[in-house]
Amino acid sequence: MSQSLSFMKLFVSGIFLLVLLSGCTTWVKPGATPIERDSTLSQCRAYAYQRVAPNLVTAMVDPGGYQPGWRECYNYHGKTRCRWNGGFFVPPRYATFDANRGSRDAMVENCMFVNGWHRE
């Protein structure tokens, strides 16, 4: 498997995890205030960033390539006229993402659970 393909799979998995976790849920703990939640969440995020630093990776998300030309025909005064539209090159596209984001997110979630919080 090519390296860019494995990075792309990791990128898509990270996006899926982000969408899954960013739904309409929030951290709750019986008797706790939103300020306590925000404080604990900030501490957990700081801990996760200390343990797992960002690892920015650039990967090809679209290889690009040559788009072939095409013929376009139309009627003009009862006669069919055709013209050729030349092809063109589409350059590859790249995206940068944090390869360690999933690990950090898991550490934050674990830290919140350890501190008595759960998602609702």
C-alpha positions in Angstrom: 0.0 0.0 0.0 1.4 3.4 -0.9 2.3 5.8 1.9 -0.1 8.5 0.6 -3.0 6.0 0.5 -2.4 5.0 4.1 -2.2 8.7 5.2 -5.5 9.3 3.3 -7.2 6.4 5.2 -5.9 7.9 8.4 -7.1 11.3 7.5 -10.6 10.0 6.6 -10.7 8.0 9.8 -9.8 11.1 11.8 -12.5 13.1 10.1 -15.1 10.3 10.8 -14.0 10.3 14.5 -14.3 14.1 14.7 -17.8 14.1 13.3 -18.8 11.2 15.5 -17.5 12.9 18.7 -18.6 16.4 17.8 -22.3 15.4 17.6 -24.8 16.9 20.1 -23.0 15.5 23.1 -21.3 17.2 26.0 -19.4 16.2 29.1 -21.5 15.8 32.2 -20.8 15.0 35.8 -23.4 14.9 38.5 -23.2 18.1 40.6 -20.5 19.7 38.5 -20.7 23.2 36.9 -19.9 24.1 33.3 -16.8 26.0 34.7 -15.6 22.8 36.3 -16.2 20.9 33.1 -14.2 23.5 31.1 -11.4 23.5 33.6 -11.1 19.7 33.6 -11.3 19.6 29.8 -8.6 22.2 29.5 -6.3 20.3 31.9 -7.0 17.0 30.0 -6.2 18.7 26.6 -3.0 20.2 28.0 -1.9 16.8 29.4 -2.6 15.2 26.0 -0.6 17.8 24.1 2.3 17.3 26.5 2.2 13.5 26.0 1.5 13.4 22.2 2.8 16.4 20.3 1.2 17.4 16.9 2.7 15.6 13.9 1.7 17.6 10.8 1.7 15.4 7.7 1.1 16.5 4.2 -0.5 13.9 2.0 -1.9 13.8 -1.6 -5.7 13.8 -1.5 -6.2 13.9 -5.3 -3.6 12.7 -7.7 -4.8 15.0 -10.5 -4.0 14.1 -14.0 -4.9 14.9 -17.6 -8.5 15.7 -18.4 -9.0 14.7 -22.1 -10.5 17.0 -24.6 -14.1 16.6 -25.9 -16.1 17.4 -29.0 -19.0 19.8 -28.8 -21.6 19.7 -31.6 -24.5 22.1 -32.3 -26.9 22.9 -35.1 -26.4 26.1 -37.0 -28.8 27.0 -39.8 -29.7 23.4 -40.3 -26.1 22.2 -40.4 -24.3 20.3 -37.6 -21.2 22.2 -36.6 -18.6 20.6 -34.2 -15.6 22.0 -32.5 -12.9 20.4 -30.4 -12.2 21.5 -26.9 -8.6 20.6 -25.9 -7.8 18.8 -22.7 -6.0 20.2 -19.7 -3.8 19.1 -16.9 -5.2 19.1 -13.3 -2.4 19.3 -10.7 -2.4 17.0 -7.7 -4.0 18.4 -4.5 -2.4 18.0 -1.1 -3.8 18.4 2.4 -2.0 18.8 5.8 -3.4 17.1 8.8 -2.2 16.1 12.3 -1.5 12.4 12.4 -1.5 12.3 16.2 -4.9 14.0 16.6 -6.7 10.7 17.1 -4.3 9.6 19.9 -4.7 13.0 21.6 -8.5 12.9 21.4 -8.4 9.4 22.9 -6.2 10.6 25.8 -8.5 13.6 26.5 -11.5 11.3 26.5 -9.8 8.8 28.8 -8.7 11.7 31.1 -12.3 13.0 31.3 -13.6 9.5 32.2 -10.9 9.0 34.8 -12.0 12.4 36.4 -15.7 11.2 36.6 -17.1 12.8 33.5 -19.2 11.0 30.8 -20.8 12.1 27.5 -24.5 12.7 27.2 
